[in-house]
Amino acid sequence: MYKTPEEQIENIIRLALEEDDFENDVTSKSLIYPGQEGAAVIIVKTDGILACVDIARPIFHMVDPSLEVNILIKDGVKVKPNDRVVSVSGNLTGILSAERTVLNFLSHLSGIATLTSKYVDMIKGTKAVIRDTRKTMPGLRLLEKYAVTVGGGKNHRLHLGDGILIKDNHVASIRKGGLSLKDITNRARQNTTPDTIIEIEVDTVEEAVEAAQTGVDIILLDNMNLEDMKKVVELASGKVKLEASGGITLDNIKDVAMIGVDYISIGALTHSVKALDFSLEVEK
């Protein structure tokens, strides 16, 4: 059954807290006096882009609804070491029991926004747009894809029902029946709604030229070298949107963007990101 984004996020938070067994924080319960109150602040320890900071409030409140939480810096802001991003006060045991879960979300998601912003900065001045993929951590896709947008990127498909992407295994399975790429695209078009975006994956110039004649919306150039991508752009640019994917890093992305592709999709934005460092400090 479909859940709203709010319901999905609530479920994600609940699962994370249950995983940490927050109601059985034996360390805090054995050391902190019952009812003892205090205040704490979450600070940044490295440069980066802040993302999903608002998630701190529902996490703290799911642990203890009486906690007072203040968001001090908004999403998308460039932060630096010692910047204070969240303050929280109230029951000290509640604050400490929620600490790690809050920091885990902020660190991971701000890391995604930070890395995305680096890719976006590298291709400024070109027409290319940075997009993510479905290579996300199980259960975190909604938040991870939001973090990509905070970093200046755009979202590819959110899930399997969000557009058609005809990949190599689809083509290999159907071509056994003697169908061409045009036949395959027509079949996809006939079995979906008129407004559904159809994208097809190719890995050779010849396949790209064939795909350009099918009426497909986007052609995905999978792990194609720069020379072949240039040929495809010369032959198909303006007729169909072109997306480069596979083996693209900060070292070579500008070269890819300068070729003239419309999109560049990067799985590393979500599957290989380095966390941004945060800490929670109880104030004296």
ABEGO torsion letter per residue (X at the ends): XBBBAAAAAAAAAAAAAAAAGAAABAAAAAABBBGBBBBBBBBBABBEBBBGAAAAAAAAAAABAABBBBBABBBGBBBBBGBBABBBBEBAAAAAAAAAAAAAAAAAAAAAAAAAAAAAAAABGBABBBBBBABBBBGAAAAAAAAAAAAGBBBBBABAABEBBBBAAAAAAAAAAGBBAAAAAAAAAAABBAABBBBBBBABAAAAAAAAAAGBABBBBBGBBAAAAAAAAAAABGABBBBBBEGBBAAAAAAAAAAGBABBBBAAAAAABBBBBBBBBBBX
